[in-house]
Amino acid sequence: MVHLIALLIWSTITFYHSCNCEQEKSNDTIKYPTEYHLRAEEINLVTGIVKPFEVWYSEKLDRYRSDYFGGSCKEYYVSKAKKPYGILYTTHPIATMDLKNEIVCNKVKLKGSMENLLPDTENLEPNGETEYDGRKIQIWYGKTTVLGIVGGRVEETLWTYRLADGKDVPIRYESKKSKSWNGHIFKHTITNYYNFNSTVLLEDLTLSDDLDCTFDAKLGKNLKEDLQILHPDIPSHVNLGYTSYLQHHKKKYTESEHDFRKDIFSHNWRHIREHNLKNLSYKMAINEFSDRTDEELKYLTGTRAPHEKVEGTHPFPYTLEQVDALVEELPKELDLRLEGFIRPIKSQGHCGSCWAFSSTAAVEGAIAKSLGGKSFDLSEQSLVDCAWGYGNEGCNGGMLDTAFEYIAKNGIPTSEDYGTYEELDDYCELENVSSVHEIVGFTHVTPRSPNSLKVALNKYGPVAVAIHVNMNMKQYSSGIYYDPECQGQDINHGVTIVGYGVRDDQEYWIVRNSWGTDWGEGGYILMAADIDNCSILDYPYYAIV
């Protein structure tokens, strides 16, 4: 693959340098054939994925067909006479419970006229000529800037040759998409076209009679069902899937930003699908973060590791030998949610305040445990506003130990008394509240000791921990999470452990997050407990009340 990419880059450079750059630009425009059959392959220079495909297109018959990966995935479009829509049929394989492959066929209505299958030429202008394989080649180039939060640039280059009838046939198309603020290229593809043929027969565009396309998909009503029907390797399905995604999450973008977001969505959708097919211990799913890059989602992860080793105001009262003896008497499973000690899931929104949410949840649980289940909705906003003097920085992040230190010295009011959560840094209003809930102090549980953590959960309540989060966890949906790629990475997120259990001989922690109930298992994630998974055992703290 490395040699292939190197060859592609070299050949692209050769094209550019052989261009007659002094040639005067003409006012010519690209005119594609109205009937064509082409083979092609798209090479993604970022991921290394090569996608072969074959297309048949007939304006006369008002139909087209696309085959991907040697025909494993196919789509047929048939325009409906005198109707403002056409029918898109798609076929792709699925694996049954006994791992047998079956071909399924779906059909959906597509509004509007039939789309061309060749590269869009709207932003392309003549950019010189060259020769290739004995033919005169026209070069077309375009560069557009994307405004909005994503901020970026799209560069396109198309090479074509002209037929005797004046129609243009593509031989190569290059698209490069990058972020304007750091120049990072997040999508770079080269598509090579070959074996052009102007003869397209009706039989080439007709679906096999052996296939029963009885399911008429009504897309747009249920995103989860839509994505089960659609396939991320079929371009029209990506368009349909992203439209359903935008409707579900009530998102709107400018036209140029829409394409950027769709590319990110498509990449994440394919990654999620490939991961889930591996049948590992956890599943991922498309969620509200799936058309964002990992860099853009850094606001979700605002917890830093302590500057130095902090034991808390009170040392952990048990040695490892005592812990091993105590754990024999503990229940095999514990869920503090069932005890009534844990309040409903919250969302930190677009603010790096996870450190405040995880420490506050631990304090809420400790107080509820001490009061036999009576709980209070405590104010994360008060920490965001007031804990700056302890090394925390509001929505720009903070540390668990200093959050507990702040609460131990100043107390924490209820959200009702202090005010609602705002997702931003505001003035500290602690002096205006009527009362605060106090804690005696906090303790750092013995690091990397699962049994010590179990003892702490049973005796003292929820435990706030700092972990490393990557893009896989941001798209977690269910199962027991274990990802070797997050091992040994820097701490960046604060969460709260509220229990533990065993499933299929796999021990796990029940972890409360602060990304709302639509993420994970109702706002929770189960994390593998037999190792220091994502550094979950390095910085565990509980409140003493």
Steps between C-alpha positions, in 0.01 A plus 500: 500500500788739579645439152157556343456833676852607411434415133175697504668805651787478250266465204290792620810718523598386151162614370542842657856554374416389147224761487545778249452774755549778241198391302232764490189391683194443289140560595425135438282296734488129576233304316466141613358228272135425548561126457801333662642190661819544706716307743674692777671480835511753778816507712478672839851628572413567866361156592666290228162353398458418130139482379450352149171572328328484162227730366241489220308819420233568237323831466289352218373217722494724810684234701835434658679220680804492731688189618748518788773257602446267207121509528459410868307826537284628214257781439252549217313823438181498290320825423121490519338648191303820565588477871721746697702213641680178416551168676843402630553126547802386702633152563767393745592185696413433864621219726234281664519356852676190363743726306348430160507786248168621360428780255240753610331755276345829613330775308440866582349800324740774394350839426625704207668408174764233445848605618813453294754251638810691388677776702316827551645769271333809645817643659748389232670723245747425218857474628712398202565191290741208491541171316445155639493162326500669158203723582468873558384544859309800634567595861233664715556646846293656774554622855223600738501620860260363757369743758347415834632322805676229304700750291677338211604486139408270212739453207387304194685400184341314209677357193286430190537426131260612230310271264428578136145603593633760745422303816757479783602170659672508842818303557593627846344709776678620813328655802681636803318636804689674781439714805590864445616568855770231514528369144411146612386288202216279619390370160715449191378273221608421145255328266629340181255432214561258216334276235254765380219366281212702357274198455256435786234232464170477685600158634800661670265729691236246594484334840506120507159331524646269765509784752193580704507870588183496704609744772413856415714701743340812640816685595525796734268385777741286702877553468594167655275307261621708204865415569418130523350517151768719342865423428792744558688388187220608264514877427124543464454322833743741664288788373181337627654402831641845567169664414330274755777579751453876460124468543538282809746736672340820365825624346536748213813612313591725212532322166882490508522391864235235436738311270779514756273369773368225274855380432573478873168324560573252220846421641362445852205294373731268308734469800208419731361240260841332460552496877159349572553224242803382701264393783725636776393558859335837428301667225511850359223703340443823310419780746496879515881509488533297179540791257773660711873429503678385815672840518167684493368285786777591743247705697357168622828408670621766742655305789873518569715274716615647835822700487640278774402194701203600716376268776206719597416641838469148642715196406334184375450307826582147380817323397497269199501200736194636685328576170548144375340370820210747485418434137417138578199627698381745235218425252611373159301779337407851613285767335458816706227615261277230643568627852357841412833680550550617141316789339389510133759542223597856409677659202801730516414638155765696306715558807806310624352464848508120532728542805220693675230248404696192611602646837151641561340162423733334752403754767128463420527124540701516822243737657208284382666189643551671837134611505353163408415594143396864533678677214560857390563646154830680564636778283777425250474861387623616842826309442534633146462857630675487836779237504753696292720578800567127540659447160179436306396698192125462464402392150868472405550207736597410853621227736310262725719542807477880498125482437462293818738735681282795401180326616662397831585864577197680354215249479270464201147642460204343324428593139170648611675734742801594285335508158470278195797359312608740222773320296729803545720681750311755708547712812532310826174550695573278801457785745140540387382145579306420815690182594752246373551127546830420663741208493763414759761432236599258225721194450716370218432127471808278463583527128478200269330285761160374380423351841572832675257668263232241578547558873470878451179464296338279764606703803502861377294525182579618143863553397610774260773387260708651220533305175616533141227531237547453124258518207390138548373577849324811376296271273451218755148362517499174701702209636818484707748756375862402453723674247876428495556829316406704808756327721785720619347818355473831684207556735233725346158423651324473833224244572350331806496128585169398660535122515646183353384166363575192294371404155611182324792468746612856413517740796402861437455837667169688466610849398285811500580755229387859444408497129124461538272197484526454122862391531599146602265288710272781612799721584710218652787287374615159623881492511715188530619460859764230477772746392576871534273566202559853363680586830174470693681379815766772516309791659194378696355740764202481732342757730485463878183636661 
